[in-house]
């Protein structure tokens, strides 16, 4: 597990000036953070299994891609002949991005020097590749910082900053014109349609990171760019549930929505978040349980537990703020009485929530480096409010001021006191 600074140092060590490389494929239409993440993950699994150069076809036909891409992105089998054109873009475009960024090495022709049109790849920095593959949010962070560096090296930053300062249709038109002209002058791309597809994948991650408007259907977006706007899998629980009527539970409202995120995607994101937290806890907390109680004060945490069950609350299943590292006894005897994983002990759940709040408070304080600095993006207080308001089905929790842990603890205690009495 590497730090945010490692990733930044890696990016800053490269010269991404498009005026020098004339490479139009430094980013492309399929290079959304979730697709870059899953392609990086496929490369990671393939390179572990076969320590040899690979092509895009090797990656899209590997078993891991078949098991995940087919279900998660609701695509045909990776072996479907009719889907080859789509899969070519789906895998080749993120591979090109990773190669331009320096995460992969790219060579045209076979490793032994035979001249053919096929590109062969090898892993250049395994740690950065692991970082990108670890979670969707990691991939978003990498892609955003990478885009910023390419624009800076290419002399395009002032044009984009001018738009972010003004946020008007006229400023958007001026930015599109300057970017299209730059791309057509310095790369083989010569059509406005292709420029527009690339432009969207550049401006919107930057707009999201600033909570500003970006582009939608070739014009300035009506609202600030949302998280789901950046993804290939656009259906996002948080965005879909934002208009939920008061008095209706999230579970009831979710059943009324026509197209929720699919189960395969939810499961993979949950697994990745659990692996991520476990690795962090092993590396930076000496594998100690996150919940200190009379059962095992210093026990080793080898299980990662959903405070609010994944089956009941899939919308928060991948949030670090809903996960806590426990010992086997804490997990299978107390969090789940009698080892029944579908059963939750409410009293113990209350204790785990308080422990998780305290771990997050310690983690985000200046005195503890924690996930915030060690592994961007880490914990987030607003995400904590969202997790608790969802799991406790108490929307008033979202009104608690950022960083007000005492009020949050009071609200949690009040919820469980009301439930018991």
Secondary structure as the mmCIF struct_conf table of DSSP 4:
data_model
#
loop_
_struct_conf.conf_type_id
_struct_conf.id
_struct_conf.beg_label_comp_id
_struct_conf.beg_label_asym_id
_struct_conf.beg_label_seq_id
_struct_conf.end_label_comp_id
_struct_conf.end_label_asym_id
_struct_conf.end_label_seq_id
HELX_RH_AL_P HELX_RH_AL_P1 UNK A 4 UNK A 12
TURN_TY1_P TURN_TY1_P1 UNK A 13 UNK A 13
BEND BEND1 UNK A 14 UNK A 14
HELX_RH_AL_P HELX_RH_AL_P2 UNK A 18 UNK A 21
HELX_RH_3T_P HELX_RH_3T_P1 UNK A 24 UNK A 26
BEND BEND2 UNK A 27 UNK A 27
TURN_TY1_P TURN_TY1_P2 UNK A 29 UNK A 30
HELX_RH_AL_P HELX_RH_AL_P3 UNK A 33 UNK A 49
BEND BEND3 UNK A 52 UNK A 52
STRN STRN1 UNK A 54 UNK A 54
HELX_RH_AL_P HELX_RH_AL_P4 UNK A 56 UNK A 60
TURN_TY1_P TURN_TY1_P3 UNK A 61 UNK A 61
BEND BEND4 UNK A 62 UNK A 62
HELX_RH_AL_P HELX_RH_AL_P5 UNK A 63 UNK A 72
TURN_TY1_P TURN_TY1_P4 UNK A 73 UNK A 74
TURN_TY1_P TURN_TY1_P5 UNK A 78 UNK A 79
HELX_RH_3T_P HELX_RH_3T_P2 UNK A 81 UNK A 83
HELX_RH_AL_P HELX_RH_AL_P6 UNK A 84 UNK A 101
TURN_TY1_P TURN_TY1_P6 UNK A 102 UNK A 102
BEND BEND5 UNK A 103 UNK A 103
STRN STRN2 UNK A 104 UNK A 108
BEND BEND6 UNK A 109 UNK A 109
TURN_TY1_P TURN_TY1_P7 UNK A 111 UNK A 112
BEND BEND7 UNK A 117 UNK A 117
STRN STRN3 UNK A 119 UNK A 123
BEND BEND8 UNK A 124 UNK A 124
HELX_RH_AL_P HELX_RH_AL_P7 UNK A 126 UNK A 134
HELX_RH_AL_P HELX_RH_AL_P8 UNK A 136 UNK A 153
TURN_TY1_P TURN_TY1_P8 UNK A 154 UNK A 155
HELX_RH_AL_P HELX_RH_AL_P9 UNK A 157 UNK A 166
BEND BEND9 UNK A 168 UNK A 168
HELX_RH_AL_P HELX_RH_AL_P10 UNK A 169 UNK A 186
BEND BEND10 UNK A 187 UNK A 188
HELX_RH_AL_P HELX_RH_AL_P11 UNK A 192 UNK A 210
TURN_TY1_P TURN_TY1_P9 UNK A 211 UNK A 211
STRN STRN4 UNK A 213 UNK A 216
TURN_TY1_P TURN_TY1_P10 UNK A 217 UNK A 218
STRN STRN5 UNK A 219 UNK A 224
HELX_LH_PP_P HELX_LH_PP_P1 UNK A 225 UNK A 226
HELX_RH_3T_P HELX_RH_3T_P3 UNK A 227 UNK A 230
BEND BEND11 UNK A 232 UNK A 233
HELX_RH_AL_P HELX_RH_AL_P12 UNK A 237 UNK A 240
TURN_TY1_P TURN_TY1_P11 UNK A 241 UNK A 243
HELX_LH_PP_P HELX_LH_PP_P2 UNK A 244 UNK A 245
TURN_TY1_P TURN_TY1_P12 UNK A 246 UNK A 247
BEND BEND12 UNK A 248 UNK A 248
HELX_RH_AL_P HELX_RH_AL_P13 UNK A 250 UNK A 256
BEND BEND13 UNK A 258 UNK A 258
HELX_LH_PP_P HELX_LH_PP_P3 UNK A 260 UNK A 262
HELX_RH_AL_P HELX_RH_AL_P14 UNK A 263 UNK A 284
BEND BEND14 UNK A 285 UNK A 285
TURN_TY1_P TURN_TY1_P13 UNK A 286 UNK A 287
STRN STRN6 UNK A 288 UNK A 288
BEND BEND15 UNK A 290 UNK A 290
BEND BEND16 UNK A 294 UNK A 295
TURN_TY1_P TURN_TY1_P14 UNK A 297 UNK A 298
STRN STRN7 UNK A 300 UNK A 300
STRN STRN8 UNK A 303 UNK A 306
BEND BEND17 UNK A 307 UNK A 308
TURN_TY1_P TURN_TY1_P15 UNK A 310 UNK A 312
HELX_RH_3T_P HELX_RH_3T_P4 UNK A 314 UNK A 316
TURN_TY1_P TURN_TY1_P16 UNK A 317 UNK A 318
HELX_RH_3T_P HELX_RH_3T_P5 UNK A 320 UNK A 322
STRN STRN9 UNK A 323 UNK A 326
HELX_RH_AL_P HELX_RH_AL_P15 UNK A 328 UNK A 329
HELX_RH_PI_P HELX_RH_PI_P1 UNK A 330 UNK A 335
TURN_TY1_P TURN_TY1_P17 UNK A 336 UNK A 336
HELX_RH_3T_P HELX_RH_3T_P6 UNK A 337 UNK A 339
TURN_TY1_P TURN_TY1_P18 UNK A 341 UNK A 342
HELX_RH_AL_P HELX_RH_AL_P16 UNK A 346 UNK A 364
BEND BEND18 UNK A 365 UNK A 365
TURN_TY1_P TURN_TY1_P19 UNK A 366 UNK A 367
HELX_RH_AL_P HELX_RH_AL_P17 UNK A 370 UNK A 374
BEND BEND19 UNK A 375 UNK A 375
TURN_TY1_P TURN_TY1_P20 UNK A 376 UNK A 377
HELX_RH_AL_P HELX_RH_AL_P18 UNK A 381 UNK A 391
TURN_TY1_P TURN_TY1_P21 UNK A 392 UNK A 393
HELX_RH_3T_P HELX_RH_3T_P7 UNK A 395 UNK A 399
BEND BEND20 UNK A 400 UNK A 400
HELX_LH_PP_P HELX_LH_PP_P4 UNK A 401 UNK A 401
TURN_TY1_P TURN_TY1_P22 UNK A 402 UNK A 403
HELX_RH_AL_P HELX_RH_AL_P19 UNK A 405 UNK A 420
#
